[in-house]
Amino acid sequence: MVTARWSRRTTVAAVLLLAVIAAVVSYSHMFEVALRHGGPVWHASPFPLIVAYELLMREFRATGAYEVRSQPIGPSPTGSRPRWALAVRSVGGG
């Protein structure tokens, strides 16, 4: 039991560490792209966050997890997972 708990915590910590590293690298890359294309620093700073938000919203709309005013986000009609979980899963490549 202790080994399983240790293994789970180690796995979660490793995944979180990799996610943080990927986020930092991605942000710095998009920041550099914005600066290289002539944007001022105050425009380049939020640019990576705006791009990430737009990509996530496209995935939500593509999977049906985000439907404007038609119905709230809730359980999927085909299973017990909420629809937003499908969008997050497709963004993560899983």
C-alpha positions in Angstrom: 0.0 0.0 0.0 2.8 2.4 0.9 4.6 1.6 -2.4 1.6 2.3 -4.5 1.1 5.7 -2.7 4.7 6.6 -3.2 4.6 5.5 -6.8 1.5 7.6 -7.5 2.9 10.7 -5.8 6.2 10.3 -7.7 4.3 10.0 -11.0 2.1 13.1 -10.2 5.2 15.1 -9.3 7.1 14.0 -12.5 4.1 14.9 -14.7 3.7 18.3 -13.0 7.4 19.0 -13.4 7.2 18.2 -17.1 4.1 20.3 -17.5 5.8 23.3 -15.9 8.9 22.9 -18.0 6.7 22.7 -21.2 4.7 25.7 -20.2 7.8 27.8 -19.6 9.4 26.8 -22.9 6.2 27.3 -24.8 5.6 30.8 -23.3 9.2 31.9 -23.9 9.0 30.7 -27.5 5.8 32.5 -28.2 7.0 35.6 -26.5 10.1 35.6 -28.7 8.0 35.1 -31.8 5.9 38.1 -30.9 9.0 40.3 -30.3 10.6 39.1 -33.5 7.5 40.3 -35.5 7.8 43.8 -34.1 5.5 43.7 -31.1 6.3 45.8 -28.1 7.0 44.0 -24.8 3.6 44.9 -23.4 1.9 43.3 -26.4 4.2 40.3 -26.4 3.7 39.4 -22.8 0.1 38.3 -23.0 0.4 36.9 -26.5 1.3 33.3 -25.5 -1.6 33.2 -23.1 -4.1 34.5 -25.7 -2.9 31.9 -28.2 -3.2 29.1 -25.6 -6.7 30.3 -24.7 -7.8 30.4 -28.4 -6.5 26.8 -28.9 -8.3 25.5 -25.9 -11.6 27.2 -26.9 -11.3 25.7 -30.4 -10.9 22.3 -28.9 -13.9 22.9 -26.6 -16.0 23.9 -29.6 -14.8 21.0 -31.8 -15.6 18.4 -29.1 -19.0 19.9 -28.3 -17.9 20.8 -24.7 -18.6 24.4 -25.2 -21.9 25.2 -26.9 -23.0 28.8 -26.7 -26.2 29.1 -24.7 -27.6 25.8 -26.0 -26.9 23.7 -22.9 -24.5 23.9 -19.9 -21.4 21.8 -19.6 -22.4 18.6 -18.0 -22.3 14.9 -18.4 -21.8 13.5 -21.9 -24.8 11.8 -23.4 -22.7 8.8 -24.3 -20.8 8.3 -21.1 -20.2 9.5 -17.6 -17.3 11.9 -18.4 -18.2 15.5 -18.7 -17.7 16.9 -22.2 -15.0 19.4 -21.1 -12.9 16.4 -20.1 -12.9 15.2 -23.7 -11.7 18.6 -24.9 -8.9 18.7 -22.3 -7.9 15.2 -23.2 -7.7 16.0 -26.9 -5.6 19.1 -26.2 -3.2 17.0 -24.2 -2.9 14.4 -27.0 -4.4 11.6 -24.9 
